[in-house]
Amino acid sequence: MAKLYNSVAPKKAAKLSINSDLLRRTRELNINVSATLERALKEELSQREAQRWVEENRAAIKNYNDFVEQHGCFGDELREF
């Protein structure tokens, strides 16, 4: 499976806007904003990549499911459950 992103790439400063009260409360609790944002972005990227994969492979998935519905799965005749 291909890597989602280069986790050892150098850090890069980014300007962003955030709700001021959210930022204040985050700082009060000593939450690492950069690390939290990276985790959230990684999760979002992972979900989007999974959605994209399903879309790109939708036809193949449908063809496989149709084949299994018609012919069964490989090894069905050997299954004992």
N, C-alpha and C positions, 0 to 999 in steps of 0.2 A: 504494500500500500504506500502511496506517495505521502511524503511529509506534508502536513497541513501548512507549515510555514517554517522558516529558518529560526529556530529558537535561540541560536547563538549569534544572530545578527546584532550589530551594535545598536545601542539605544539612540533614539533621535528625539529631540525636543519637539513638542507639538503644541500649538496654541489651540485651546478649546474653551468653550463656554459651558458653564455649569450653574445650576441653581445655587444662589449664594447661601441659602439656608441649609441646603443639602451639604454643601462644602463645609460650612461652619460646623455642623453636627458631626460630620465625618472626621474633621480635625480634632474635635473635642474628644472623640473616642480613639484617637491615634490610629485611625485606619489609613493604611498606605494606599493612597489614591492611585498611584501608578500601577502597583501590583494588582489592585482590584480591577482597574480598567483593563489591564492585560488579560486577566482571567475571563472577564466578561466578553471581551472581543474574541478571545480564543473560542469560547463556547458558541458565540454567534457565528463565527466563521465556520466552525465545525457543523453546525446545523444547516447553514446555507450551502456548504459543500455537499452535505448529504442530500439535501433537496435537489440540488443541481444534478447529482449522480442519478437519482431516481428519474428525473425528467429525461436525462440523456439516455437512459437505459429502459425507459418505459416500454418501448416496442419489444425489446428482447425479453423483458420480464413477462409481458403478455403472451408472447409466443411460447415461452417455456411453460407458463401456467396452462395454456391451451393444450400443449403437448401432453403434459401430465394428466390433465383431465381426460384426454382421449385414450392415452396409453398406460397411464399409471407411472409410478416412480421406478427407477432402476432398482432392482432387487426386491420389489414387492412380493414376488413369488417365494422369496426365501424368508420373508419376515414371519416371525412366530408370535407376534403380539398384536 
